[in-house]
């Protein structure tokens, strides 16, 4: 009998009925391994992971495999989303030892947690041979095994090899654009070949950079992703990635973090270019988040599975026959043509994902067909949902929904952002310390990591800029105080775990972006915004030091520094500070606020509604009228009282 029945992770609960005697990560597992004098078998995955499910069905649900695991090892199951620190150190070991990584990740470690053999997915026959071989080596070649574990730990104990760099300049960001252009796919959008992941942070940088070359790369990619099979053409929301180079065939899991980041980018694209496609995708993705990802407590769930009925993508794909059955012969044939569901099909049995490569002339018919197909799809077996609330990803969603709601005059989206923020404030936040996860209104036992503090602070600051509710400014300040007190590495960067967190064989630190902004670059962005609202030199200097790595990455690895480059654009732009004074409900105040929101200067901060925020201090009404002050480093121009004048002031801001 395993010990996962009381876990808060849906991924761990998926394994609660396995015949494997699973432990959760913790001292009990280490103590049991020492008592029995056997290695640890650490299996790391997440609930929406297709190959994790495959290995579970093949091996962890198999009685003979489970018997071998139980007799020969102490088995530990880890949700990488709950414990990104554990995942990070063992993934470092796995990639160092095998040359690649991925999930499920399989690690054999000493009772002290030192890895000595690693891999990812193993088919059952190979896995059973591996279990026997590792156990035999532990028994008969113990010295060599221990030496291997020590060697791995020593090799990984030096932290990040990325050198520090100077503060990025305009030349740094221009160099990054040139580096991105070298791998840009001008035909299909995106960067490099298959598989293609949505380059959310890079796209944000390109929009902020704003040159014709940068905008062309961003718009080409955003359009291609929105029209391809990776985007859910019926219900909104993006799948995790495309297995091909043309955004056609998705890996169907849907992650909160991808959709939060992409929602914000598409809203910013609309703000900068007025694209109708950007507007549609932003609003559809926001509606998808509210419809399918909200939890009863007001937060947002982590992911939807790729599989349903045991088949990857079954929920989302269609055959021409299914389209005709749902819509009738004539409209079914029209839909098959409009959505590119023709030919032999993308998948087995003639099924295809839906694409919308061109906009049909009959927009009303398209809307009608979409609604009917969405209703028909609702009768299918839905993919499973991982409904744990991850602080960092909810922070990303708060920022995206608050800004999208403000830009498109959708107060329901702002309300959803506020509700998620209230959940984090009430359940995850204890003073200035964060808990990473919760589920069903119960907080988990996992301490927040750097990305949690940074992304939640970013979300709270964005929510303050939209609502003028200073409590979110105050909460962000407390979180960033913890970042500055608990996470610094002593040389200008940040560790991913706090100095009083659990000690692993390596203290993880990775300044580069992955599927989400790196903790270091996310912290830099939030620190910079807070500095712009407060005038704090401490916060600004910390932000500038943290993005120094961008100067090193820009020329050869810009794809892994997108958020850092976006923050660099904000530094180069000031960032612009806008203080708006006047009653929040006054239409004149509202009009000034909207003019500021629509300006979109890189990293611009907006203070409104409360003189408790330092940027608001001394900013009074002008002739009894609401007024806006455009500032840099707390040095302001003459206030203006009309939205047109404010827009003109923001357009006239001096170039960097």
Secondary structure, 3 states (H helix, E strand, C coil): CCCCCCCCCHHHHHCCCCCCCEEECCHHHHHHHHHHCCEEEEEEECCCCHHHHHHHHHHHCCHHHHHHHHHHEEEEEEECCCCHHHHHHHHHHHHHHHCCCCCCEEEEECCCCCEEEEECCCCHHHHHHHHHHHHHHHHHCHHHHHHHHHHHHHHHCCCCCCCCCCCCCHHHHHHHHHHHHHHECCCCCCECCCCEECCHHHHHHHHHHCCHHHHHHHHHHHHHHHHCCCECCCCCCECCEECCCCCCCEECCEEHHHHHHHHHHHHHHHHHHCCHHHHHHHHHHHHHHHHHHECCCCCECCEECCEECCEECCCCCECHHHHHHHHCHHHHHHHHHHCCCCCCCCCHHHCECCCCCCCCCCHHHHHHHHHHHHHHHCCCCCCCEECCEEHHHHHHHHHHHHHHHHHCCCHHHHHHHHHHHHHHHHHHEECCEEECEEECCEECCCECCHHHHHHHHHHHHHHHHHHCCHHHHHHHHHHHHHHHHHCECCCCCECCCCCCCCCCCCCCCCCCCCCCCCHHHHHHHHHHHHHHHHCCHHHHHHHHHHCHHHHHHCCCCHHHCHHHHHHHHHHHHCCCEEEEECCCCCHHHHHHHHHHHHHCCCCCEEEECCCCCHHHCCCCCECCECEEEEEECCEECCCECCHHHHHHHHHCCCCC
